[in-house]
Amino acid sequence: MRNKSKASFWLPFYVVVTIIGFALILIIPQSREVFKGLSSGHPYIMGFIKFALLATAGELIASSIRAGKANVPVKIVARFVIWGLIGVWITFMMKVFSSAAASLMAQGIIPGKDNAFLRAFYTSVFMNTSFGPTFMAFHKCTDQWLLLKHQKEDSSLPSVINSIDWTGFVSFTIFKTVPIFWIPAHTVTFMLPGQYQVMMAAALSLVLGLILSLSSKKAK
């Protein structure tokens, strides 16, 4: 009972403080400039921090929605670290695909030349149809590995892979969320100036945590 009461207190506290904290940082001009400077000067450290905090908040919200009450997913500290490492990975890959799309357009390999919308759209499509499914499958595997560890069951790689509902993952996460949500959302993201793309990515990471967490319920 004590653990449940603690969860019902600190879980909403963490979520509210994280979301409002980021909102205030972006609203207040002085803190926004500091945030932009840190994001430019230390992109991977900031990528870790933003995704760890916001995606974990999204996962906590999703878990509580499924349970109908304040609920903390198993191995939450490990999940926090994994989200942070994923944030570093995503920060790097956003730059890779953005540069690749601009280079292909400049060489005339794909049409558009200097069209900002097409550049953003190409970047989003390339990233979400190649890197996106790989990253989401990786996250799915880490989720399942942590669950099996918590349940003290076989957590070997074959067991992790075989215990995942890949049909549900492909039909919902890839075939639905990628074209319906992620490609449009990241097209908007890549149309923003560079410094604001980081802010948008931070906001989307919370939604990302919600969608990936709720996808398991949808698959079931």
N, C-alpha and C positions, 0 to 999 in steps of 0.2 A: 504493500500500500504506500509506503514511504517513497519508493522509487517511482510509482505512478504519479504521486502528488508532485514530486520534483519535476517529472517530465511535463506535467500539465502546466507548470510554472515556467521553467526555463525554455521550453520549446517555443511557445508563442513569443516569449521575450527575445530569444535569439532571432526569430524570423522578423519580428517588427523592427528591432534595432538594426538588423542588417539592411533591410529594404529602405527604411527611413534614413539610415546613415548614408547609404549610397545616393539617395535622392537629394539629401541636403548638400552633399559634396558637389553634386552636379549643378545644383541650383545656385549656391553661393559663389559669386565670381572668383573670389580669392582662392577658395578651396578647389574650385574647378580648374584653375590655372595650375595649381600644385599637382592635382590629379593628372592633368594632361602632360605636365613635365615629367612626372614619374613614369607614366605610361610610355612616353617616348624614350626616356633615358634608360629605363629598366623594364622593357616590355615583357620579359618572361617571368620575372618576379611578380610583376603586377598581374600578369595573366594567371599565375598560380593563385594569387590572393583573391582575385575577382571570381574566378570559377569555383574555387573552394568554398567561399562564403555564400555566393548566390545560388549555385547549383545545389549545394547542400540544403539551403533554405527551401528551394523548390522540392527537393526530395522529402523533406520533413512535412511540408504542406500536403504533398501527395499521399504520403503514408498515413497522415492523420485523416485525410478525406476517406481513404479506403477503410480505416478502422472506425470512423465515426467519432473519434475522440483523439486527444493528443497522443501521438504514437511515434516513438523513435525507432527507425530501422535498425536492424542488428549491425554491429560493428561500425557504428557511426563515425568513429574517429578514422578508421581505415577508409571509409567512403569519402570523408573530407579530404584526406591526402590524395586519394585516387582522382577526385575531381580536380584538385589543384594541378596534378601532373597532366591530366587531360587538358587543362587550361593552357599549360605551356605548349603542348602539342598543337592545339588549335591556333594559338597566337602565331606560331611559326607557319602553319599551313595556310593561314589567311594571307600572309605575305607572299607565299609561294604561288598560290593560285591567282592572286591579284597581279603579280608581276608577269606570270605566264600569259594571262589573257591580254594584257596590254602589249606584250611582245608579239603575240600572234596577230593581233590587229594591226600593229605597226608594220609587220612584214606582209600584210595582205593575205595571210593564210586563212583568216576568218574575216568576214565583212564587218564594216562599221567604222573603220579608221579611228576618228577621235570622238565617236559618239559615247557620251558618259553612261547613258542608260544601257546600251548594248555591252559595254565593258563590264558594268556591274552585273548584268544578267549572265554573261558568259562565265564570269568568275564564280557566281553562285551555282550555276549549273555544273561546271567542272568540279567544284569542291564537293557539292552535295551528291553527285552521282559516282564519285570515286572514293574520296577520302571519307565522306560522311558515313556510308554504310559500314566501312571498315572500323571506324572509330566507335560507332554505335554497337557493333557486334562485340568489340573489345570490352566496352562498358557492360554489356549484357553478361559476358563471361565473368568479369570481376564481381558483378552482383551475385551471380549464382555461386561462385567460389566462396564468397563471404558467407552466404546463406548455408552452404554445406558445411563449412567450418564451424559455424555457430551450432548447427544441429549435430555436430560430431559424426558426420557421415563421410563417406569417401569423397575427398575433394581433389582427386587427381584430375588431370586434364581430360582424359576420356570421359570420366564421370560428369565433369562440368559440361562438356559439349553435349553429351547424350541426354542430359536432364533439362536442356533448354528447349522450349517450344519454338523451333526455328520457323515453322509455318506461320505461326502467329506474329513472330518478329518481322518476317518478310512482308506478309500481307498488310500489317498495320503500320509498323515503324517505317519501313522503306517505301512501300507502294502508296501509302496514304500521307504520312507526315512529310516526306521529302518533297513531293510535287505540290501538295496543298499548302504546307506551311513554310518549310525551310527554304525552298528556292525563292519564293516571293519575299520572305523576311530578309534573307541575305542579299537579295537584289537591292532592297532599300538600304541595307547596311553599307554595301559597297558604293552606293551613290553619295554617301555622306563624305565630308572631308576626313582625311586620315585620322585626326585626333578624335573625331566623334564616332568613328567606326569602333574604336575601343570601348566607348561608352555604350553603344548599341549592343556590342557583343556581351558586355557585362549584364545588360538587361535580358538579352535572349538566353543567357546561360541559366537563368532562373526558370524560364519557360522550358528550356531543354530538360532540366531536372524533373519538372512536372510531367512532361510528355513521356520521357523514358520510364519514369516510375509507374505512371498510370497505364502504360502499354502492357505491362505484365498482367494487370487486372483485366484489360480488354482481351488479351490472348486467352486467359482462363475462361 
